[in-house]
Amino acid sequence: MTLKVLIAGAGLGGLCLAQMLKNAGIEVHIFERDASPWERAQGYRLHIDADGVSGVSEALPPHLLALFEATSMRALPYTTMVDTNLVLHKRIPIDTYSHTEHHVAQGLATHVNVDRAVLRQILLTGLDDVCHYSAPVVSYESDADSVTAILADGRRIRGDVLVGADGIRSPIRQQRAPHALIADTGLRCVYGRLPASEARRLLPAQVLADVFTFASDERKVLLGMGGVLFPMEPAAASSSLFPGAALPRRDDYVACIVAARPQYIGKTDAELRRASSDELQQLAIDLIEGWPEASQNVLAAGEPGSFFYVEMYTSVPCDLGSSPNVTMLGDAAHAMSPSLGRGANVALRDAAKLGAKLIEVNRGATQLAEALHIYEDEMTTYGFEVVRGAARKGALVIGQNPLPE
Ligand SMILES: Cc1cc2nc3c(=O)[nH]c(=O)nc-3n(C[C@H](O)[C@H](O)[C@H](O)COP(=O)(O)OP(=O)(O)OC[C@H]3O[C@@H](n4cnc5c(N)ncnc54)[C@H](O)[C@@H]3O)c2cc1C
């Protein structure tokens, strides 16, 4: 069988899958809602664990994997708690904190902090001809022989399999599993970025070294910080290792997050969505008003223009049913709260697992429907387990709402 794979969504999971399939000679087309990869603020630092590193290493060709390694910070594998004065309280091995599995290929780091835009650009490299922007998928039609993705502009694209990699509000999931719910975690976050020079002046050295460091108070308002210190500056890395990747220029930084429940914020979601970076930066400072200056100074030194607002939702584990030719990966299937920092990692794991199955189908070693069934069985088992774990940890540390029964 020569497969034609349609992917809705050019996020981390969709791109990782497309890399793996294209490199295996399988026809793949990605349809992305946004007009370009850089249309929306999507965050700064990402912690990539063994799942994510494995996924990326299975999908990428050697020259792109070399770029990933050259631009990934080997963070010390701790989630670290400090008090509100930024004094070290406890360093917890991150595999214990995040329940991270170990199955990474030998020789690769298992915990790295990466810049999301850099990772996305690496994953996009070589996919220009198959990635279609301003092309939201709104629905699909499926029969025993094929599936047709229907785009917002009315175009109908026929393929053998459709993958919903279209994030938490996935129209593919809404059609395939209309009963699957998305729930408010009750968490609202402001993200920003601190230049490394300021971070070195204001933060204990360990904050720049560890995967993630946080402080919280009795309200469970949280200040989190995670560094991205590039072993090689990304633009320089791509010019010397693979100029075709054209990675963006980036300076070292520490990403900051303030997370709180709405009652401590005192503004509606609509007001927060309209707020400017300066207003959000001030809001973050106000949220930790009673904390020692050491913490407040960190937010005050944040890079102007870098602050943005995120509302956190989670999937609610359920049976997603089945389909012979429509499947999902990542947040489309099992979005989770940020408390374990695992959403991207599980999406990358899904991509590699699904990619391997589709390659088997293309070789004629398995039937498509059977391959999707096996993939989904595994993906929903481990994916929803992480959703539940993230909800438990989120409740404990940041006051996340419990998952609905
Ligand atoms: C600020 C922030 C920090 C985070 N930090 C971490 C971290 O440190 N570690 C970690 O593991 N996870 C982290 N996460 C979670 C992680 O970003 C997500 O879990 C991950 O991006 C999911 O990947 P995905 O490919 O499934 O979906 P996404 O990355 O959300 O991509 C979905 C894509 O689909 C597109 N799309 C949407 N609708 C349609 C449509 N109808 N048709 C076509 N395209 C569509 C979207 O535009 C988007 O490009 C963080 C999330 C946020 C917001």
The ligand as a MOL file (V3000), in Angstrom:
LIG
                    3D

  0  0  0     0  0            999 V3000
M  V30 BEGIN CTAB
M  V30 COUNTS 53 58 0 0 0
M  V30 BEGIN ATOM
M  V30 1 C 3.1770 28.4390 27.7730 0
M  V30 2 C 3.2390 26.9430 27.6760 0
M  V30 3 C 4.3650 26.2530 28.1800 0
M  V30 4 C 4.4390 24.8420 28.0550 0
M  V30 5 N 5.5470 24.1790 28.5050 0
M  V30 6 C 5.6760 22.8230 28.3040 0
M  V30 7 C 6.8780 22.1090 28.6690 0
M  V30 8 O 7.8320 22.6770 29.2280 0
M  V30 9 N 6.9410 20.7740 28.3930 0
M  V30 10 C 5.9160 20.1220 27.7960 0
M  V30 11 O 6.0120 18.9100 27.5620 0
M  V30 12 N 4.7760 20.7720 27.4390 0
M  V30 13 C 4.6240 22.0960 27.6610 0
M  V30 14 N 3.4900 22.7590 27.2710 0
M  V30 15 C 2.4010 21.9950 26.6100 0
M  V30 16 C 2.7070 21.8380 25.1250 0
M  V30 17 O 2.9750 23.0770 24.5330 0
M  V30 18 C 1.5550 21.1600 24.3800 0
M  V30 19 O 1.1460 20.0220 25.0780 0
M  V30 20 C 2.0440 20.7600 22.9800 0
M  V30 21 O 2.3170 21.9110 22.2220 0
M  V30 22 C 1.0190 19.8930 22.2840 0
M  V30 23 O 1.4310 19.6730 20.9570 0
M  V30 24 P 0.3750 19.3820 19.8110 0
M  V30 25 O 1.1590 19.2300 18.5600 0
M  V30 26 O -0.5320 18.3050 20.2420 0
M  V30 27 O -0.5430 20.6780 19.7690 0
M  V30 28 P -0.1770 22.1800 19.4840 0
M  V30 29 O 1.2690 22.4550 19.7130 0
M  V30 30 O -1.2030 22.9660 20.2390 0
M  V30 31 O -0.4390 22.3440 17.9270 0
M  V30 32 C -1.7100 22.3030 17.3780 0
M  V30 33 C -1.6500 23.0090 16.0280 0
M  V30 34 O -2.8960 22.8170 15.3720 0
M  V30 35 C -3.2990 24.0350 14.8000 0
M  V30 36 N -4.7660 23.9650 14.6250 0
M  V30 37 C -5.7360 24.1920 15.5430 0
M  V30 38 N -6.9390 23.9920 15.0030 0
M  V30 39 C -6.7350 23.6210 13.7230 0
M  V30 40 C -7.5960 23.2530 12.6470 0
M  V30 41 N -8.9110 23.2580 12.7910 0
M  V30 42 N -7.0380 22.9200 11.4630 0
M  V30 43 C -5.6820 22.9210 11.2990 0
M  V30 44 N -4.8310 23.2800 12.2750 0
M  V30 45 C -5.3480 23.6020 13.4730 0
M  V30 46 C -2.8150 25.0900 15.7670 0
M  V30 47 O -2.7320 26.3690 15.1600 0
M  V30 48 C -1.4450 24.5200 16.1520 0
M  V30 49 O -0.4290 24.9210 15.2720 0
M  V30 50 C 3.3750 24.1440 27.4360 0
M  V30 51 C 2.2350 24.8420 26.9650 0
M  V30 52 C 2.1630 26.2210 27.0890 0
M  V30 53 C 0.9480 26.9660 26.5690 0
M  V30 END ATOM
M  V30 BEGIN BOND
M  V30 1 1 1 2
M  V30 2 1 2 3
M  V30 3 2 2 52
M  V30 4 2 3 4
M  V30 5 1 4 5
M  V30 6 1 4 50
M  V30 7 2 5 6
M  V30 8 1 6 7
M  V30 9 1 6 13
M  V30 10 2 7 8
M  V30 11 1 7 9
M  V30 12 1 9 10
M  V30 13 2 10 11
M  V30 14 1 10 12
M  V30 15 2 12 13
M  V30 16 1 13 14
M  V30 17 1 14 15
M  V30 18 1 14 50
M  V30 19 1 15 16
M  V30 20 1 16 17
M  V30 21 1 16 18
M  V30 22 1 18 19
M  V30 23 1 18 20
M  V30 24 1 20 21
M  V30 25 1 20 22
M  V30 26 1 22 23
M  V30 27 1 23 24
M  V30 28 2 24 25
M  V30 29 1 24 26
M  V30 30 1 24 27
M  V30 31 1 27 28
M  V30 32 2 28 29
M  V30 33 1 28 30
M  V30 34 1 28 31
M  V30 35 1 31 32
M  V30 36 1 32 33
M  V30 37 1 33 34
M  V30 38 1 33 48
M  V30 39 1 34 35
M  V30 40 1 35 36
M  V30 41 1 35 46
M  V30 42 1 36 37
M  V30 43 1 36 45
M  V30 44 2 37 38
M  V30 45 1 38 39
M  V30 46 1 39 40
M  V30 47 2 39 45
M  V30 48 1 40 41
M  V30 49 2 40 42
M  V30 50 1 42 43
M  V30 51 2 43 44
M  V30 52 1 44 45
M  V30 53 1 46 47
M  V30 54 1 46 48
M  V30 55 1 48 49
M  V30 56 2 50 51
M  V30 57 1 51 52
M  V30 58 1 52 53
M  V30 END BOND
M  V30 END CTAB
M  END
